[in-house]
Structures are given as structure tokens and as C-alpha cells.
Amino acid sequence: MGKVLVQRLGRLLATLFAVTFLSFMMTSLLPGDPATAVLGTEGIQNEELLLKVREDLGLNKPLPVRYITWLGDAVTGDLGESYINRGQQVSTTIKQRLPVTAQLAFMAIFFAVVIAVPVGVWGAYRQGKWQDKSSSAVMQVLLSVPNFVTGIFLIWLFAVKLDWLPASNWNRISDKGLTENLKTAVLPSLALAGTQVAIFSRLVRSDMIATLQENFVLSARAKGLTNRFILFRHALRPSSLSLATIVGINFGALLGGTVIIETLFAIPGLGFRLINAIFQRDILVIQGITVFIATAYVVINTLVDLFYSILDPRIRKG
């Protein structure tokens, strides 16, 4: 087991190095000049001042040198300082906004799993019947509708027509309490969960159909066990490996995929800050948030791989 962990750790470090390098290079090669964005229209005409700002920001150094300097600081937790908002540390920005984005991602995954698992199990149990066909049709619709369209519909229904929930803004738990926080988090989380429900349910249904044909399930039926017990106690666990993989992958993707939803609902998360940084040409903020999201994605997927051995004893034995 120790050898496996060392191998996984080595692959993780190599992947993180590649991710940080590519993210840094791609964001650095974006069109436009950050020094111009810092100075604004009044400072553009002053060539001497422009060169001074570029020197202060380190923009006159070669890209490899800038990357090595940035990586050395990033290892210690220093992701630099915002070009536009001088004095604002990128790491501080991430710490302040990560809880918002993480809550949306967690709630979206929670809603998706809670809805998708019963739907997928029921579809597999009633395979080919009208219940299965109806649920598959609904999931196909959810899979085809973009998240922002779902978000607009939810705003129209629950905020405009029914006036049950706010259409935008965000209440932090520390400011307004859990109830007010959940009121502002439910709609964007459900908007993010729509596509995930369709993916998860189809995956569970497919794996469950295969599992129900296994000998141990047939043996359980021969013993006279109830269908519910067989489905959720014997068949669901071995059918959850693919689901665990997709949940891990999609959670990492949601950390970076909340950009449109956070903008739509005016939520002060990582995605909303990333959009502002792109418009402002705030390169270090773009690099910091991008690298953090990519790193979280890689780490989460590594943890999912290790979780396999807990979920399936056959993998642990191997």
C-alpha cells in the first residue's frame, strides 16, 4: 500500500507541475498589457511611466524566469498581489471567496446525488417499462438544457412568480445566519445540479442494470430478500464506483464551472472574481485562481482514486 501511495504522490506532483506551468503560460500570453490596465487611459501616453510599471510588476523578464519566481513564491502560499487592487493578496482573495464557491459546488453535488441515485436505481429496476422511459426522457431534457437557462427559469419561477427565494445576491452564514444563507444558495445550486442529475442518474442506471445480472444478486433473490434491500444493500454499492469517479471529477469541475451561475446570481465567489480579473487584465489574479482550481481538480481526483479501495474490497486486495 505504501508503494502505491508513493507512486500516486509522484504522479500528483508531476501533474501539478504541468498544470501550473501550462496555466501560467497560457494566462501570461493573453492579449493586452497589464501595465496599461494598471495605469489606465491617462498613463498610457507616458512611455517612461509605462516602462517603470512593467519593471515593478516584473513584466520585462522572460516568461520562464517569471514562472520560476512565481512557482517559488506559490509553494510558500504567496500567489502574488493584484495588479489592479494594489495591496490585495491573491491568496487572501481565494480564501475569502472559496467558501462561497465550495458551498455552491457541495450543494449542487448533494442535490444531484440525492435526486439521481433513486431515479437511476428505479430506472434500472423498471428497465424498459414506462417509468424507465419517462425518467430517461426527463434526464435527457436536463442534460440538454444549459445551466444558465435552468438558472433563468428558476429565477422566473421561484423569485418572480412565487416570490419564495431571492433572485440574486449572497448572504454569508456569519452575517445573516444559516437560513438566510440557504435562501440565497438554493437556486444557484439547483441550477448547477440540473446537468449533474442527468449524468449521475444515467450512470447509476447503466451500472445497476449490469449489477442486477450478477450471481450474488440472483442468490439474494433466491433467499427471499426484498427488492428494496437487494437494490440498496447489495446492488448499489458495487454500482457506485463509476458514480464516485464522476462525482469527484464533476466536483472539481464545478469549482471552476460556476462562473456563469455566479455572474447570473451576482454571487461573490471565485468564478465572479475571475470574470472581473479577466476584464481588468489582472494577470496574477487570473493565474492564481486558475492554478488553484486546476490544483483542486487534480487533488480531488487523486483522493477519489484512493477512495476506491474503501468502496470496493476487490481493489484494496489487488
N, C-alpha and C positions, 0 to 999 in steps of 0.2 A: 504493500500500500504506500510505503514511504517513497519508493522509486516512482510510482505513478504520480504522486503529489509533486515530486521534484520535476518530472517531465512536464506536467501541466503548468507549473510555475515558470519553467523556462519558456514554454510556448507563449504563456501570458505576457512575459516581459518582452519577448521578441515582437509580439503583436502590438503591444502598447507603443514600442519604439516606432514601428512602421506607421501606426495610426497618428501619433504625434507629429512625425516628420511630414507625412502627406498633408495633414490638416494645416500645419504651419505654412508649408509651401503654397498650398492652394489659396489660403486666405491672403498670404503676402502678395500673390500675383494678381489679386483682384484689381480691376482698373481704377484709376484715380490715385490721388496723392493725399495721405493722411495729414501731412503738414498743411496742405491747403485747407482741409476741413477744419483744422485747429485754428488757423488764422482767420478764416472767413474771407469775405469779399474785400475787406479793407486792407488785409495784409498780403493779398496775392500780388499786388504791384510792387511790393518791396522785396526784391530778389535777395538782398543781404539777410533780411529777417527770415525769409523762407529757408535759406540755407542754414541759418542758425537753428531754426526749429527742427529741421531734418537731422542736424547733428545731435541736438539734445535728445531726440527720440531714437537715435541710432539707426535711422533710415538710410544713412550714407554708407553703411557697412554691407559687405556681401551677405547674401541670404544664408549660406552655410554658417557663417560666423554669428549672425543674428540668431539662427536656430540653436546653435550650441550654447550661446549665452542664455537664451530663453529657457532651454531644457534644464540647464544647471540651476536656474532660479526656480523652475517649476517643480523640480524634485523636492525642494525645500518648502513648497507650498506657495511660492511667490509667482503669480501669473502676470505680474506687471501692473501697470497703472493706466487707467483710461486716458486716452489721448484728449478726449473732449472735456470730460469732467476731471480736471487735474486734482489729484489727491484721493480719488476714489479707486481703491484697490479692486482688481478684477476678482480676486478670491473672496473678498468681502461681498461683492455683488452676487456671486454664485451662492454663498452661504445664506444671504438674505432671501434670494428668490427660489432656491432649490426646494425648500419645504412646500411651496405653493405648487410647483410643477410635479413634485413627487406625490403629493396628495391627490392631484388630478389623475396621475397615472395609476396609483394604487386603487383609487375608487373605480376607475374605468375597468381595470382588470378584475376587481371584485365583482362589479355588476355583470361583467361579461361571463365570468366563470359560473356565478350563481344562476344565471339565466341559461347559459349554453349547455352545461352538463345535464340537467334534467331533460332539456329538449333533445340533445343528442342521444341520450340513453333511451328515451321514449321512441325516438325515430328508429333506432336500431331494433328495439323490441317489437315495434309495429311495422317492420320493414315491408315496403310495397303497398301498404294499406293507406287509406285516405288521410289518416293522422300524419303518417310519414311524408306523404306528398304535400300536404298543406304546410307543415313546418318547413320542408325544404324550399317551398315557394317563397315563404316569408323570409327565410335566411338568404335566398338569392337576391331579394329586393334590398335587404340590409347591406349585402355585400356590394351591390351596385351603386348605392347612394353615397356620395362623398360626405365626410364628417361635417363639413361646414354647412351643407344643405340640411343635414339632420339637425344641426345646431340652430339654424334659422327656423326650422319647423317647431322645435321645442320652445324657442323664444316666443313664437307666434301663439302657440297653444297654451303654455303654462304661465307666460308672463303677460301677454297682451289680452288673450281671450279670458282665461280663467283667473288671472292675477294672483296666482298662488306663490310664484317664485320671482325673484328679481331677474331682469333681463341682462344685467351686466354688473360690473364691479366685483370686489372681493372683500370679505370680512375675515380677518385673521382671528384665530381662536383666542389669542392673547388679548385682543381688543374687544371683541363682541361676544365671545363665548362659542361653544361648540354648535349650538342650534343655529345661530345666525351664520356661522361659517358654512355649515352644511347646506343652508338655503342657497348660498352663492356657488356652492361646489357641485350640486346635484346635476344641474342642466349641462354644464360643460363636460362633466364626467360621463353622463349618458350619451352625449354627442360623440365622445371618443369611443365609447363602448359599443356603438352600433355595429361597426365593421368587425370588431373583435368577437362579438356574439356569433356572427355568421361563420367566421373562421373556426372558432372553437367547437361549435355545435357540429359542423360538418366533419371535423376531425374526430371528435368523440364518437359520432355515429359510425364512421368508417371503421375505426379500430374496434368498436364494440361489436359490430357485425361479425368481424373475424374472430373475436374472442368467444362469442357465443357458440361458435362451432367447435371449440376445443373440447377435449375429452373430459377435463375436470369439471366443465360446466354441465356436460351431459351426465356426469356422475352425480353432481349435486342435484340435478333434476330427478334422477332416479331415486335419490334418497328422500324425495318428497319435500324438499325445501321450497319456500315460497318464491315466487318470481322476483319480488322486491328484494329479498335477501340475496338471491343469486346475482341480480343485476348490480346492486350497490356494494355487496360484500365480496363477491367472488370475481365478477367480471370487470368492474370499474377500475380497480387498481392496476391490473396488467394492461388496461387500455389507456392508462394515463401517461405513459412515457412520452408519446408524441405531444400530448397536451402540455406536459411540463416544459418540453423544449420550446414550443411555440409561445407559451406564457412568458418564459424568460426572454426570448427574443423580442416579443412584442412589447414587453415592459420597457426594455432598453430602447426600443424604437419610439415608444410613447414619450420618453423623456425629451426626445428631440422632435417629436411629431406633434407637439401641442401648439406649435407656432400659430397656425391659423385659428385654432379654437381660442387660444389666449387672446389673440388680437380681436376676434369676434366678440368675446365676452369681456374685453378690457380687463384681463386678469394679469397682475404684475408678476409673472413667472419668468423662467429662463427664456422661453420662446419669444415673449413680448419684448424682453430686453435685447434679445438677439436681433430682432427686426429693427429696433431703433438703432442699434450699433451699426447695422448694415447701411441704413440710410445716412448715418452720420460719418461713415468711413472710420469708425473707431476700431482699428485693426486688432489691438490687443484684447479688447472685449470679445470680438468675434472669435479670435483664436482661442481664448480661454474657455469660453462657453462650448465651442465646437469640440475642443480636445476633451473637456470634462465629460460631455455627453458620449463621445466615442469611447472614452475610457470606461465609463459606467456600463456601456453596452457590452464591451469585451469582458469585464469583470463579472457581470451578471450571467453571461453565457457560460463562463468557466464554472461558476457556482452551480449552475443548472447541471452541467456535466457531472460534477461531484455528487449532486443530489440524486442522480440515477442510482447509485449504489445503495442508497437508503430506500428508494422506491421499489427497486427490483433486486431481490436477493441473488438472482442468477448473475447479474452484472457484478455484484460485490464478490461473489465466489470466483468469478473469472479474473 
